[in-house]
Amino acid sequence: QVRLLESGGGSVKSGGSLRLSCLASGTYACLAWFRQGPLDDHEGDEGVAVMKVDGSIVYEDSVKGRFTVSQDNAKKTFYLQMTNLKSEDTGEYYCAAASSCYLSTDYYLHRPGNFGYWGLGTQVTVSS
């Protein structure tokens, strides 16, 4: 059983920074950050970044160069460092985990349905 708990959201002005944390317990093959999409379930969520346990990482194009994911195994925490934030980054951010990730990280970035475990989310609001 995988349990995920996000924290670190908040309100910042454009150009500001935030660091999201995801406390992740259990066994998983990859972790990801998604931003809530227009649907009520996670199927429409937008992938922000995916990291496999082998360390391979992929980022969504709009966040490349601005967002960085990392993991502290000792603290069982997965991070999303967000810099130079823009208003379009506003949204509810979810940490997600998948039990198997044998395909490319890019494949999973666009397929939230492959992630069976989700946190409750943390809100990020960027104002101009």
Sine and cosine of phi, psi and omega as CSV:
sin_phi,cos_phi,sin_psi,cos_psi,sin_omega,cos_omega
0.00,0.00,0.78,-0.63,0.02,-1.00
-0.97,-0.24,0.72,-0.69,0.07,-1.00
-0.85,-0.53,0.69,-0.72,-0.06,-1.00
-0.77,-0.64,0.69,-0.73,0.02,-1.00
-0.65,-0.76,0.91,-0.42,-0.01,-1.00
-1.00,0.01,0.42,-0.91,0.13,-0.99
-0.39,-0.92,0.21,-0.98,0.12,-0.99
0.96,-0.26,-0.06,1.00,0.02,-1.00
-0.93,0.36,0.16,-0.99,0.02,-1.00
0.18,-0.98,-0.21,-0.98,-0.01,-1.00
-0.91,-0.41,0.76,-0.64,0.01,-1.00
-0.65,-0.76,0.26,-0.97,0.09,-1.00
-1.00,0.00,0.33,-0.94,0.04,-1.00
-0.80,0.60,0.67,-0.74,-0.04,-1.00
1.00,-0.02,-0.19,0.98,-0.02,-1.00
-0.99,0.17,-0.04,-1.00,-0.05,-1.00
-0.74,-0.68,0.46,-0.89,0.12,-0.99
-0.56,-0.83,0.45,-0.90,0.13,-0.99
-0.83,-0.56,0.87,-0.49,0.07,-1.00
-1.00,-0.03,0.60,-0.80,0.03,-1.00
-0.85,-0.53,0.55,-0.84,0.06,-1.00
-0.73,-0.68,0.94,-0.34,0.08,-1.00
-0.98,0.19,0.89,-0.45,-0.13,-0.99
-0.86,-0.51,0.89,-0.46,0.06,-1.00
-0.91,-0.42,0.45,-0.89,-0.02,-1.00
0.97,-0.24,-0.18,-0.98,-0.03,-1.00
-0.92,-0.39,0.77,-0.64,-0.04,-1.00
-0.54,-0.84,0.28,-0.96,0.01,-1.00
-0.98,-0.20,-0.47,0.88,0.08,-1.00
-0.43,-0.90,0.40,-0.92,0.03,-1.00
-0.85,-0.53,0.43,-0.90,-0.02,-1.00
-0.49,-0.87,0.35,-0.94,0.19,-0.98
-0.91,-0.41,0.74,-0.67,0.07,-1.00
-0.82,-0.57,0.45,-0.89,0.10,-1.00
-0.94,-0.35,0.70,-0.71,-0.09,-1.00
-0.84,0.54,0.72,-0.70,0.04,-1.00
-0.99,-0.12,-0.23,-0.97,-0.10,-0.99
-0.98,0.20,-0.19,0.98,-0.06,-1.00
-1.00,-0.02,0.30,-0.95,-0.01,-1.00
-0.96,0.28,-0.44,0.90,0.03,-1.00
-0.97,-0.24,-0.08,-1.00,-0.09,-1.00
-0.99,0.13,-0.09,1.00,-0.07,-1.00
-0.87,0.50,-0.48,0.88,-0.03,-1.00
-0.99,-0.14,0.11,0.99,-0.03,-1.00
-0.92,0.39,0.48,-0.87,-0.04,-1.00
-0.99,-0.13,0.81,-0.59,0.02,-1.00
-0.93,0.37,0.71,-0.70,0.04,-1.00
-0.96,-0.27,-0.74,0.68,0.03,-1.00
-0.33,-0.94,0.53,-0.85,0.05,-1.00
-0.76,-0.65,0.67,-0.74,0.07,-1.00
-0.74,-0.67,0.80,-0.60,0.08,-1.00
-1.00,0.08,0.28,-0.96,0.02,-1.00
-0.92,0.39,-0.31,0.95,0.05,-1.00
-0.99,0.15,-0.01,1.00,0.07,-1.00
0.99,-0.12,-0.14,0.99,0.01,-1.00
-0.94,0.35,0.64,-0.77,-0.12,-0.99
-0.71,-0.71,0.57,-0.82,0.15,-0.99
-0.70,-0.71,0.56,-0.83,0.03,-1.00
-0.85,-0.52,0.51,-0.86,0.14,-0.99
-0.92,0.39,0.58,-0.81,-0.14,-0.99
-0.82,0.57,-0.65,0.76,-0.10,-0.99
-0.94,0.34,-0.24,0.97,-0.03,-1.00
-0.94,-0.33,-0.08,1.00,0.00,-1.00
-0.86,0.52,0.72,-0.70,-0.02,-1.00
1.00,0.09,-0.20,0.98,-0.01,-1.00
-0.90,-0.44,-0.58,0.82,-0.04,-1.00
-0.94,-0.34,0.55,-0.83,0.03,-1.00
-0.66,-0.75,0.74,-0.67,0.09,-1.00
-0.98,-0.21,0.50,-0.87,0.06,-1.00
-0.41,-0.91,0.20,-0.98,-0.01,-1.00
-0.65,-0.76,0.69,-0.72,0.11,-0.99
-0.94,-0.34,0.98,-0.20,-0.09,-1.00
-0.90,0.44,-0.57,0.82,-0.01,-1.00
-0.90,0.44,-0.60,0.80,0.01,-1.00
-1.00,-0.06,-0.03,1.00,-0.03,-1.00
0.80,0.60,0.66,0.75,-0.08,-1.00
-0.81,-0.58,0.69,-0.72,0.01,-1.00
-0.93,-0.36,0.77,-0.63,-0.11,-0.99
-0.91,-0.42,0.45,-0.89,0.18,-0.98
-0.77,-0.64,0.97,-0.24,0.06,-1.00
-1.00,0.06,0.85,-0.52,-0.08,-1.00
-0.90,-0.44,0.86,-0.51,0.03,-1.00
-0.83,-0.56,0.26,-0.96,-0.01,-1.00
0.73,0.69,0.77,0.64,-0.07,-1.00
-0.90,0.43,0.57,-0.82,0.01,-1.00
-0.86,-0.52,0.32,-0.95,-0.03,-1.00
-0.86,0.51,-0.52,0.85,-0.01,-1.00
-0.96,0.29,-0.13,0.99,0.10,-1.00
-0.99,0.15,-0.16,0.99,-0.02,-1.00
-0.86,0.51,0.69,-0.73,0.05,-1.00
0.35,-0.94,0.05,-1.00,0.08,-1.00
-1.00,0.04,0.81,-0.59,-0.03,-1.00
-0.96,-0.27,0.74,-0.68,-0.02,-1.00
-0.88,-0.48,0.64,-0.77,0.18,-0.98
-1.00,-0.05,0.68,-0.74,-0.03,-1.00
-0.69,-0.73,0.46,-0.89,0.02,-1.00
-0.72,-0.69,0.53,-0.85,0.04,-1.00
-0.82,-0.57,0.59,-0.81,-0.01,-1.00
-0.97,0.24,-0.45,0.89,0.04,-1.00
-0.67,-0.74,0.66,-0.75,0.00,-1.00
-0.57,-0.82,0.91,0.41,-0.09,-1.00
-1.00,0.01,-0.13,0.99,0.07,-1.00
-1.00,-0.09,-0.09,-1.00,-0.07,-1.00
-0.92,0.38,0.43,-0.90,0.06,-1.00
-0.88,0.48,-0.59,0.81,0.00,-1.00
-0.88,0.47,-0.60,0.80,0.03,-1.00
-0.85,0.53,-0.72,0.69,-0.09,-1.00
-0.97,0.24,-0.42,0.91,0.02,-1.00
-0.86,0.52,-0.54,0.84,-0.09,-1.00
-0.97,-0.23,0.16,0.99,-0.06,-1.00
-0.72,-0.69,0.97,0.24,0.01,-1.00
-0.87,0.49,-0.38,0.92,0.00,-1.00
-0.90,0.43,-0.28,0.96,0.02,-1.00
-0.99,0.16,-0.15,0.99,-0.03,-1.00
-0.99,-0.15,0.87,-0.50,-0.08,-1.00
-1.00,-0.06,-0.14,0.99,-0.05,-1.00
-0.79,-0.62,0.72,-0.70,-0.06,-1.00
-0.68,-0.74,0.56,-0.83,0.16,-0.99
-0.99,0.12,-0.06,-1.00,-0.03,-1.00
-1.00,0.07,-0.22,0.98,0.06,-1.00
0.99,-0.11,0.38,-0.93,0.09,-1.00
-0.60,-0.80,0.69,-0.72,-0.13,-0.99
-1.00,0.06,0.71,-0.70,0.11,-0.99
-0.87,-0.50,0.82,-0.57,0.02,-1.00
-0.82,-0.57,0.84,-0.54,0.00,-1.00
-0.90,-0.43,0.85,-0.52,-0.02,-1.00
-0.94,-0.34,0.49,-0.87,-0.02,-1.00
-1.00,0.05,0.00,0.00,0.00,0.00
